[in-house]
């Protein structure tokens, strides 16, 4: 069974800008280990001759026609802007 250390969990949490406490790190390490162990078990299965399954449900995709149509007026869109003139959003210069 694969194990993952609390240091590895802390590194992952740091990358995600999270700050779990020690108890959470231990819980996550155990859960990550369980997930990785399950993946190892699945990797051990013989899938020779098994067609890939892309969706467990056979269904038709409900698509709408791809047609351009006005959905909102300019005034409706600009009403939500923090700052705007009569035509455009006003944003700070970035350069």
KOLDREN-592200 format. One record per residue (C-alpha): residue number from 1; residue in three letters; x, y, z negated. Coordinates in nm, 4 decimals. Example, Ala and Ser with C-alpha at 12.3 -4.5 7.8 and 13.67 -1.06 7.14 Angstrom:
+------+------+----------+----------+----------+
! kefi ! guvo !        X !        Y !        Z !
+------+------+----------+----------+----------+
!    1 !  ALA !   1.2300 !  -0.4500 !  -0.7800 !
!    2 !  SER !   1.3670 !  -0.1060 !  -0.7140 !
+------+------+----------+----------+----------+
This chain:
+------+------+----------+----------+----------+
! kefi ! guvo !        X !        Y !        Z !
+------+------+----------+----------+----------+
!    1 !  UNK !   0.0000 !   0.0000 !   0.0000 !
!    2 !  UNK !   0.1262 !   0.3455 !   0.0883 !
!    3 !  UNK !   0.1854 !   0.5873 !  -0.1934 !
!    4 !  UNK !   0.2170 !   0.9609 !  -0.1740 !
!    5 !  UNK !   0.3838 !   1.1592 !  -0.4482 !
!    6 !  UNK !   0.2456 !   1.4623 !  -0.6252 !
!    7 !  UNK !   0.5403 !   1.6571 !  -0.4802 !
!    8 !  UNK !   0.4218 !   1.5702 !  -0.1290 !
!    9 !  UNK !   0.0672 !   1.6747 !  -0.2215 !
!   10 !  UNK !   0.2013 !   2.0014 !  -0.3654 !
!   11 !  UNK !   0.3894 !   2.0680 !  -0.0391 !
!   12 !  UNK !   0.0715 !   2.0057 !   0.1627 !
!   13 !  UNK !  -0.1259 !   2.2291 !  -0.0733 !
!   14 !  UNK !   0.1339 !   2.5043 !  -0.0369 !
!   15 !  UNK !   0.1012 !   2.4872 !   0.3421 !
!   16 !  UNK !  -0.2762 !   2.5229 !   0.3031 !
!   17 !  UNK !  -0.2223 !   2.8106 !   0.0568 !
!   18 !  UNK !  -0.3915 !   2.6156 !  -0.2227 !
!   19 !  UNK !  -0.2810 !   2.5979 !  -0.5844 !
!   20 !  UNK !  -0.4150 !   2.2786 !  -0.7445 !
!   21 !  UNK !  -0.3266 !   2.2027 !  -1.1055 !
!   22 !  UNK !  -0.1341 !   1.8900 !  -1.2111 !
!   23 !  UNK !  -0.4491 !   1.6833 !  -1.2672 !
!   24 !  UNK !  -0.5770 !   1.7705 !  -0.9206 !
!   25 !  UNK !  -0.2387 !   1.6887 !  -0.7655 !
!   26 !  UNK !  -0.2511 !   1.3424 !  -0.9237 !
!   27 !  UNK !  -0.6097 !   1.2877 !  -0.8067 !
!   28 !  UNK !  -0.5285 !   1.3989 !  -0.4522 !
!   29 !  UNK !  -0.2149 !   1.1827 !  -0.4425 !
!   30 !  UNK !  -0.4231 !   0.8770 !  -0.5382 !
!   31 !  UNK !  -0.6923 !   0.9649 !  -0.2817 !
!   32 !  UNK !  -0.4359 !   1.0250 !  -0.0050 !
!   33 !  UNK !  -0.2764 !   0.6905 !  -0.0904 !
!   34 !  UNK !  -0.6158 !   0.5180 !  -0.0684 !
!   35 !  UNK !  -0.6809 !   0.6742 !   0.2723 !
!   36 !  UNK !  -0.3372 !   0.5796 !   0.4045 !
!   37 !  UNK !  -0.3795 !   0.2252 !   0.2697 !
!   38 !  UNK !  -0.7103 !   0.1922 !   0.4511 !
!   39 !  UNK !  -0.5483 !   0.3162 !   0.7740 !
!   40 !  UNK !  -0.2746 !   0.0526 !   0.7319 !
!   41 !  UNK !  -0.5421 !  -0.2135 !   0.6923 !
!   42 !  UNK !  -0.7146 !  -0.0947 !   1.0114 !
!   43 !  UNK !  -0.3812 !  -0.0935 !   1.1976 !
!   44 !  UNK !  -0.3420 !  -0.4621 !   1.1106 !
!   45 !  UNK !  -0.6599 !  -0.5634 !   1.2941 !
!   46 !  UNK !  -0.6282 !  -0.7419 !   1.6277 !
!   47 !  UNK !  -0.8154 !  -0.5302 !   1.8823 !
!   48 !  UNK !  -0.6976 !  -0.7161 !   2.1919 !
!   49 !  UNK !  -0.9736 !  -0.7118 !   2.4525 !
!   50 !  UNK !  -1.1919 !  -0.4665 !   2.2592 !
!   51 !  UNK !  -1.3081 !  -0.1727 !   2.4689 !
!   52 !  UNK !  -1.2630 !   0.1696 !   2.3075 !
!   53 !  UNK !  -1.5781 !   0.3069 !   2.1474 !
!   54 !  UNK !  -1.6087 !   0.6778 !   2.1985 !
!   55 !  UNK !  -1.9482 !   0.7166 !   2.0342 !
!   56 !  UNK !  -2.1498 !   0.4709 !   1.8271 !
!   57 !  UNK !  -2.4716 !   0.6115 !   1.9730 !
!   58 !  UNK !  -2.5623 !   0.5999 !   2.3395 !
!   59 !  UNK !  -2.7397 !   0.9243 !   2.4156 !
!   60 !  UNK !  -2.7777 !   1.1708 !   2.6952 !
!   61 !  UNK !  -2.6126 !   1.5055 !   2.6446 !
!   62 !  UNK !  -2.8639 !   1.7867 !   2.6366 !
!   63 !  UNK !  -2.7020 !   2.0572 !   2.8433 !
!   64 !  UNK !  -2.8402 !   2.3932 !   2.9354 !
!   65 !  UNK !  -2.7692 !   2.5579 !   3.2674 !
!   66 !  UNK !  -2.4554 !   2.7705 !   3.2597 !
!   67 !  UNK !  -2.6070 !   3.1005 !   3.3601 !
!   68 !  UNK !  -2.4968 !   3.4484 !   3.2611 !
!   69 !  UNK !  -2.7739 !   3.6363 !   3.0884 !
!   70 !  UNK !  -2.7815 !   3.9418 !   2.8622 !
!   71 !  UNK !  -2.8390 !   3.8250 !   2.5045 !
!   72 !  UNK !  -2.7930 !   4.1482 !   2.3098 !
!   73 !  UNK !  -2.7929 !   4.5125 !   2.3951 !
!   74 !  UNK !  -2.4759 !   4.7192 !   2.3510 !
!   75 !  UNK !  -2.6490 !   4.9115 !   2.0728 !
!   76 !  UNK !  -2.7296 !   4.5886 !   1.8852 !
!   77 !  UNK !  -2.3694 !   4.4733 !   1.9024 !
!   78 !  UNK !  -2.2177 !   4.8090 !   1.8086 !
!   79 !  UNK !  -2.4595 !   4.8462 !   1.5164 !
!   80 !  UNK !  -2.2564 !   4.5768 !   1.3337 !
!   81 !  UNK !  -1.9200 !   4.7440 !   1.3943 !
!   82 !  UNK !  -1.7440 !   4.9152 !   1.1036 !
!   83 !  UNK !  -1.6530 !   5.1959 !   1.3417 !
!   84 !  UNK !  -1.7640 !   5.2577 !   1.7010 !
!   85 !  UNK !  -1.8297 !   5.5298 !   1.9518 !
!   86 !  UNK !  -2.1267 !   5.5061 !   2.1846 !
!   87 !  UNK !  -1.9593 !   5.2402 !   2.4031 !
!   88 !  UNK !  -1.6758 !   5.0573 !   2.2243 !
!   89 !  UNK !  -1.5502 !   4.9214 !   1.8932 !
!   90 !  UNK !  -1.2883 !   5.1480 !   1.7393 !
!   91 !  UNK !  -0.9934 !   4.9565 !   1.5954 !
!   92 !  UNK !  -0.6593 !   5.0641 !   1.4482 !
!   93 !  UNK !  -0.3675 !   5.0910 !   1.6879 !
!   94 !  UNK !  -0.1393 !   4.7893 !   1.6461 !
!   95 !  UNK !   0.1690 !   4.8793 !   1.8511 !
+------+------+----------+----------+----------+
